[in-house]
C-alpha cells in the first residue's frame, strides 16, 4: 500500500516485542506504524460498507438493481434493439427456407439471401457477446455482494492472503493509499455495489420509520455510484485495473506474508 507521497509500505517484525510494523520505504522517512492498528483501521473502513441487518438485503438488492439499470439504460436499449434484429433475421431465414422448400424461389436465390442473413446474424451475435451487460448475471452478482457485505470486515480479517486481496480489489478497484498525517485511508473509487450501501441502507431505514417516500431518487444516487459500474468477473463489478493518469497515482494496496506469520504486508 502506498503512502500519500506514492512510496510503498513494507512490513517487518520487531522480535523483542513479537509485533509487526509497517514502514515507509522512502529514503529518510521515519514513519513506522503498528500493523495491528493499520489492520483495525482498514476493518473500520470496510465497516462503512457493511450491511447492518440481513433484513436489508432484499430491499437493498431491489434498489441497487434499479441504480445499475438506470446507469446502464443505454446499454439495455442497445441490447433490446439487437435482440429485435436477431428475431427479424431469424424470421427472414425461416421464410426463405419455407419458400425454397415450396419451390417458390430458386436454389441460387435462396443461397444468396441465406448467406447475407447468416453473415448479418453472426455480426449481431458478436456485438451481443461483446456486451458486458447481462441482467441475470447482474442479479446474481448483486445478491452475492450484498450477502458478503453482511460480514465484510470479519470476512477480511479472517481470510487468508488471497481472500484479503480479493475483497480489497473487489471493494476498492483502483486500490487505496494511506494518509499518514491524518491516519486514514483514501481511494480513487469504491465499487458501485458497495459505495451505495450506506445511502440505500439509510433510505430503507427511513422508509421503515415512515420518514421517507417509496420513490427511489436514482439521480441522487448516481454521483455515489460513479460512472463506470461495469460488470465483470465473479464478484468484481468494476474493473480492478486502469491506465489513466488519475488512477496511476493510486497504486494497488496488496498483501503478503512474512516468515510464515499470519500478518498482512502492504506492498507496492
One Martini backbone bead per residue (centre of mass of N, CA, C, O) as a GRO file, in nm:
protein
  268
    1UNK     BB    1   0.093   0.036   0.025
    2UNK     BB    2   0.069   0.360  -0.030
    3UNK     BB    3   0.158   0.655   0.027
    4UNK     BB    4   0.079   0.981  -0.040
    5UNK     BB    5   0.370   0.999  -0.193
    6UNK     BB    6   0.392   0.682  -0.336
    7UNK     BB    7   0.511   0.503  -0.137
    8UNK     BB    8   0.583   0.206   0.013
    9UNK     BB    9   0.484  -0.040   0.235
   10UNK     BB   10   0.646  -0.241   0.483
   11UNK     BB   11   0.709  -0.530   0.665
   12UNK     BB   12   0.796  -0.598   1.017
   13UNK     BB   13   0.979  -0.755   1.285
   14UNK     BB   14   0.970  -0.728   1.640
   15UNK     BB   15   1.110  -0.960   1.831
   16UNK     BB   16   1.091  -0.853   2.125
   17UNK     BB   17   0.765  -0.808   2.087
   18UNK     BB   18   0.616  -0.969   1.855
   19UNK     BB   19   0.576  -0.738   1.634
   20UNK     BB   20   0.416  -0.564   1.374
   21UNK     BB   21   0.525  -0.346   1.107
   22UNK     BB   22   0.528  -0.036   0.926
   23UNK     BB   23   0.714   0.110   0.651
   24UNK     BB   24   0.858   0.361   0.488
   25UNK     BB   25   1.059   0.357   0.186
   26UNK     BB   26   1.151   0.629   0.214
   27UNK     BB   27   1.408   0.822   0.219
   28UNK     BB   28   1.418   0.935   0.559
   29UNK     BB   29   1.196   0.786   0.680
   30UNK     BB   30   1.003   0.753   1.014
   31UNK     BB   31   0.766   0.568   0.938
   32UNK     BB   32   0.576   0.387   1.188
   33UNK     BB   33   0.337   0.112   1.198
   34UNK     BB   34   0.099  -0.064   1.328
   35UNK     BB   35  -0.046  -0.339   1.204
   36UNK     BB   36  -0.292  -0.362   1.384
   37UNK     BB   37  -0.397  -0.069   1.345
   38UNK     BB   38  -0.420  -0.079   1.034
   39UNK     BB   39  -0.622  -0.312   1.027
   40UNK     BB   40  -0.842  -0.180   1.197
   41UNK     BB   41  -0.881   0.061   1.007
   42UNK     BB   42  -0.968  -0.112   0.764
   43UNK     BB   43  -1.215  -0.238   0.899
   44UNK     BB   44  -1.360   0.031   0.937
   45UNK     BB   45  -1.384   0.093   0.640
   46UNK     BB   46  -1.554  -0.160   0.569
   47UNK     BB   47  -1.788  -0.095   0.772
   48UNK     BB   48  -1.916   0.130   0.581
   49UNK     BB   49  -2.009  -0.139   0.379
   50UNK     BB   50  -2.203  -0.261   0.586
   51UNK     BB   51  -2.458  -0.467   0.666
   52UNK     BB   52  -2.651  -0.467   0.950
   53UNK     BB   53  -2.901  -0.635   0.821
   54UNK     BB   54  -3.059  -0.892   0.656
   55UNK     BB   55  -3.333  -0.739   0.588
   56UNK     BB   56  -3.183  -0.542   0.371
   57UNK     BB   57  -3.120  -0.708   0.115
   58UNK     BB   58  -3.376  -0.702  -0.060
   59UNK     BB   59  -3.412  -0.388  -0.087
   60UNK     BB   60  -3.122  -0.336  -0.184
   61UNK     BB   61  -3.134  -0.503  -0.438
   62UNK     BB   62  -3.360  -0.347  -0.577
   63UNK     BB   63  -3.219  -0.067  -0.572
   64UNK     BB   64  -2.949  -0.146  -0.707
   65UNK     BB   65  -3.074  -0.240  -0.973
   66UNK     BB   66  -3.187   0.037  -1.044
   67UNK     BB   67  -2.918   0.178  -1.062
   68UNK     BB   68  -2.792   0.004  -1.285
   69UNK     BB   69  -3.015   0.040  -1.495
   70UNK     BB   70  -2.992   0.344  -1.508
   71UNK     BB   71  -2.684   0.342  -1.598
   72UNK     BB   72  -2.765   0.107  -1.838
   73UNK     BB   73  -2.988   0.202  -2.038
   74UNK     BB   74  -2.838   0.214  -2.308
   75UNK     BB   75  -2.757  -0.087  -2.315
   76UNK     BB   76  -3.043  -0.198  -2.302
   77UNK     BB   77  -3.144  -0.067  -2.562
   78UNK     BB   78  -2.935  -0.197  -2.748
   79UNK     BB   79  -3.012  -0.492  -2.681
   80UNK     BB   80  -3.303  -0.477  -2.781
   81UNK     BB   81  -3.236  -0.413  -3.074
   82UNK     BB   82  -3.063  -0.665  -3.132
   83UNK     BB   83  -3.283  -0.877  -3.063
   84UNK     BB   84  -3.481  -0.783  -3.284
   85UNK     BB   85  -3.290  -0.839  -3.521
   86UNK     BB   86  -3.262  -1.138  -3.473
   87UNK     BB   87  -3.562  -1.208  -3.505
   88UNK     BB   88  -3.590  -1.105  -3.797
   89UNK     BB   89  -3.375  -1.284  -3.931
   90UNK     BB   90  -3.491  -1.559  -3.844
   91UNK     BB   91  -3.754  -1.513  -4.000
   92UNK     BB   92  -3.627  -1.481  -4.281
   93UNK     BB   93  -3.498  -1.762  -4.289
   94UNK     BB   94  -3.763  -1.916  -4.263
   95UNK     BB   95  -3.897  -1.803  -4.518
   96UNK     BB   96  -3.688  -1.890  -4.740
   97UNK     BB   97  -3.700  -2.189  -4.670
   98UNK     BB   98  -3.999  -2.228  -4.733
   99UNK     BB   99  -3.987  -2.126  -5.029
  100UNK     BB  100  -3.784  -2.338  -5.123
  101UNK     BB  101  -3.951  -2.592  -5.055
  102UNK     BB  102  -4.197  -2.467  -5.243
  103UNK     BB  103  -4.055  -2.350  -5.506
  104UNK     BB  104  -4.053  -2.017  -5.511
  105UNK     BB  105  -3.736  -2.048  -5.514
  106UNK     BB  106  -3.427  -2.058  -5.603
  107UNK     BB  107  -3.127  -2.176  -5.506
  108UNK     BB  108  -2.956  -1.924  -5.563
  109UNK     BB  109  -3.132  -1.724  -5.406
  110UNK     BB  110  -3.132  -1.866  -5.136
  111UNK     BB  111  -2.819  -1.864  -5.087
  112UNK     BB  112  -2.779  -1.563  -5.101
  113UNK     BB  113  -2.969  -1.477  -4.857
  114UNK     BB  114  -2.857  -1.668  -4.645
  115UNK     BB  115  -2.574  -1.547  -4.634
  116UNK     BB  116  -2.661  -1.261  -4.553
  117UNK     BB  117  -2.812  -1.338  -4.291
  118UNK     BB  118  -2.582  -1.493  -4.150
  119UNK     BB  119  -2.380  -1.258  -4.140
  120UNK     BB  120  -2.558  -1.063  -3.979
  121UNK     BB  121  -2.609  -1.250  -3.737
  122UNK     BB  122  -2.313  -1.285  -3.651
  123UNK     BB  123  -2.257  -0.985  -3.592
  124UNK     BB  124  -2.472  -0.944  -3.370
  125UNK     BB  125  -2.376  -1.171  -3.179
  126UNK     BB  126  -2.102  -1.035  -3.132
  127UNK     BB  127  -2.214  -0.779  -2.992
  128UNK     BB  128  -2.352  -0.926  -2.759
  129UNK     BB  129  -2.093  -1.066  -2.643
  130UNK     BB  130  -1.940  -0.789  -2.584
  131UNK     BB  131  -2.139  -0.740  -2.386
  132UNK     BB  132  -2.162  -0.692  -2.025
  133UNK     BB  133  -2.471  -0.710  -2.025
  134UNK     BB  134  -2.650  -0.904  -1.764
  135UNK     BB  135  -2.919  -0.938  -1.573
  136UNK     BB  136  -2.876  -1.214  -1.441
  137UNK     BB  137  -2.583  -1.166  -1.345
  138UNK     BB  138  -2.644  -0.914  -1.183
  139UNK     BB  139  -2.827  -1.036  -0.966
  140UNK     BB  140  -2.620  -1.240  -0.855
  141UNK     BB  141  -2.392  -1.039  -0.787
  142UNK     BB  142  -2.549  -0.859  -0.591
  143UNK     BB  143  -2.628  -1.078  -0.387
  144UNK     BB  144  -2.339  -1.165  -0.315
  145UNK     BB  145  -2.239  -0.890  -0.216
  146UNK     BB  146  -2.451  -0.848   0.011
  147UNK     BB  147  -2.381  -1.101   0.174
  148UNK     BB  148  -2.088  -1.011   0.226
  149UNK     BB  149  -2.163  -0.729   0.364
  150UNK     BB  150  -2.251  -0.844   0.643
  151UNK     BB  151  -1.915  -0.949   0.690
  152UNK     BB  152  -1.671  -0.789   0.578
  153UNK     BB  153  -1.454  -0.744   0.804
  154UNK     BB  154  -1.438  -1.047   0.903
  155UNK     BB  155  -1.364  -1.175   0.634
  156UNK     BB  156  -1.099  -1.026   0.609
  157UNK     BB  157  -0.968  -1.101   0.886
  158UNK     BB  158  -1.004  -1.431   0.830
  159UNK     BB  159  -0.857  -1.431   0.583
  160UNK     BB  160  -0.654  -1.497   0.354
  161UNK     BB  161  -0.457  -1.360   0.131
  162UNK     BB  162  -0.649  -1.395  -0.118
  163UNK     BB  163  -0.906  -1.291   0.019
  164UNK     BB  164  -0.803  -1.008   0.081
  165UNK     BB  165  -0.745  -0.927  -0.210
  166UNK     BB  166  -1.028  -0.969  -0.323
  167UNK     BB  167  -1.176  -0.766  -0.144
  168UNK     BB  168  -1.007  -0.519  -0.204
  169UNK     BB  169  -1.059  -0.520  -0.520
  170UNK     BB  170  -1.368  -0.517  -0.501
  171UNK     BB  171  -1.404  -0.245  -0.334
  172UNK     BB  172  -1.103  -0.129  -0.453
  173UNK     BB  173  -1.019  -0.111  -0.776
  174UNK     BB  174  -0.782   0.133  -0.743
  175UNK     BB  175  -0.714   0.128  -0.467
  176UNK     BB  176  -0.506   0.237  -0.188
  177UNK     BB  177  -0.418   0.490   0.061
  178UNK     BB  178  -0.202   0.633   0.307
  179UNK     BB  179  -0.259   0.882   0.561
  180UNK     BB  180  -0.046   0.970   0.799
  181UNK     BB  181  -0.136   1.248   0.921
  182UNK     BB  182  -0.461   1.136   0.936
  183UNK     BB  183  -0.506   0.838   0.971
  184UNK     BB  184  -0.595   0.736   0.664
  185UNK     BB  185  -0.789   0.631   0.397
  186UNK     BB  186  -0.759   0.634   0.034
  187UNK     BB  187  -0.968   0.670  -0.269
  188UNK     BB  188  -1.082   0.687  -0.596
  189UNK     BB  189  -1.269   0.413  -0.572
  190UNK     BB  190  -1.584   0.256  -0.532
  191UNK     BB  191  -1.770   0.008  -0.558
  192UNK     BB  192  -2.089   0.040  -0.639
  193UNK     BB  193  -2.213  -0.194  -0.460
  194UNK     BB  194  -2.089  -0.039  -0.194
  195UNK     BB  195  -2.124   0.278  -0.208
  196UNK     BB  196  -2.456   0.263  -0.173
  197UNK     BB  197  -2.527   0.124   0.096
  198UNK     BB  198  -2.548   0.356   0.309
  199UNK     BB  199  -2.778   0.507   0.152
  200UNK     BB  200  -2.985   0.278   0.116
  201UNK     BB  201  -3.004   0.202   0.415
  202UNK     BB  202  -3.114   0.473   0.505
  203UNK     BB  203  -3.369   0.473   0.328
  204UNK     BB  204  -3.490   0.212   0.443
  205UNK     BB  205  -3.515   0.308   0.737
  206UNK     BB  206  -3.705   0.545   0.674
  207UNK     BB  207  -3.937   0.377   0.561
  208UNK     BB  208  -3.989   0.217   0.824
  209UNK     BB  209  -4.045   0.507   0.979
  210UNK     BB  210  -4.202   0.704   0.772
  211UNK     BB  211  -3.966   0.932   0.647
  212UNK     BB  212  -4.013   0.809   0.350
  213UNK     BB  213  -4.044   0.755   0.040
  214UNK     BB  214  -4.094   0.508  -0.222
  215UNK     BB  215  -3.903   0.680  -0.389
  216UNK     BB  216  -3.624   0.650  -0.592
  217UNK     BB  217  -3.342   0.860  -0.623
  218UNK     BB  218  -3.130   0.807  -0.877
  219UNK     BB  219  -2.983   1.079  -0.931
  220UNK     BB  220  -2.862   1.085  -0.636
  221UNK     BB  221  -2.689   0.807  -0.673
  222UNK     BB  222  -2.493   0.840  -0.912
  223UNK     BB  223  -2.248   0.988  -0.779
  224UNK     BB  224  -2.186   0.742  -0.593
  225UNK     BB  225  -2.156   0.520  -0.823
  226UNK     BB  226  -2.072   0.648  -1.075
  227UNK     BB  227  -1.958   0.580  -1.431
  228UNK     BB  228  -1.833   0.253  -1.387
  229UNK     BB  229  -2.054  -0.014  -1.361
  230UNK     BB  230  -1.900  -0.262  -1.456
  231UNK     BB  231  -1.918  -0.573  -1.546
  232UNK     BB  232  -1.777  -0.876  -1.412
  233UNK     BB  233  -1.610  -1.094  -1.249
  234UNK     BB  234  -1.778  -1.238  -1.031
  235UNK     BB  235  -1.758  -0.980  -0.779
  236UNK     BB  236  -1.651  -0.790  -0.999
  237UNK     BB  237  -1.799  -0.485  -1.107
  238UNK     BB  238  -1.513  -0.364  -1.151
  239UNK     BB  239  -1.238  -0.265  -1.259
  240UNK     BB  240  -0.898  -0.340  -1.129
  241UNK     BB  241  -0.798  -0.163  -1.379
  242UNK     BB  242  -0.592   0.122  -1.487
  243UNK     BB  243  -0.434   0.383  -1.717
  244UNK     BB  244  -0.484   0.638  -1.601
  245UNK     BB  245  -0.347   0.905  -1.436
  246UNK     BB  246  -0.528   0.901  -1.183
  247UNK     BB  247  -0.477   0.600  -1.105
  248UNK     BB  248  -0.161   0.593  -1.080
  249UNK     BB  249  -0.160   0.739  -0.796
  250UNK     BB  250  -0.299   0.456  -0.717
  251UNK     BB  251  -0.179   0.205  -0.579
  252UNK     BB  252  -0.179  -0.097  -0.483
  253UNK     BB  253  -0.332  -0.288  -0.220
  254UNK     BB  254  -0.135  -0.527  -0.066
  255UNK     BB  255  -0.048  -0.875   0.021
  256UNK     BB  256   0.162  -1.049   0.259
  257UNK     BB  257   0.409  -1.266   0.388
  258UNK     BB  258   0.604  -1.322   0.696
  259UNK     BB  259   0.751  -1.583   0.830
  260UNK     BB  260   0.465  -1.736   0.844
  261UNK     BB  261   0.290  -1.511   0.928
  262UNK     BB  262  -0.024  -1.368   1.037
  263UNK     BB  263   0.033  -1.124   0.811
  264UNK     BB  264  -0.006  -0.814   0.659
  265UNK     BB  265   0.140  -0.675   0.362
  266UNK     BB  266   0.228  -0.374   0.222
  267UNK     BB  267   0.240  -0.319  -0.121
  268UNK     BB  268   0.309  -0.201  -0.448
   0.00000   0.00000   0.00000
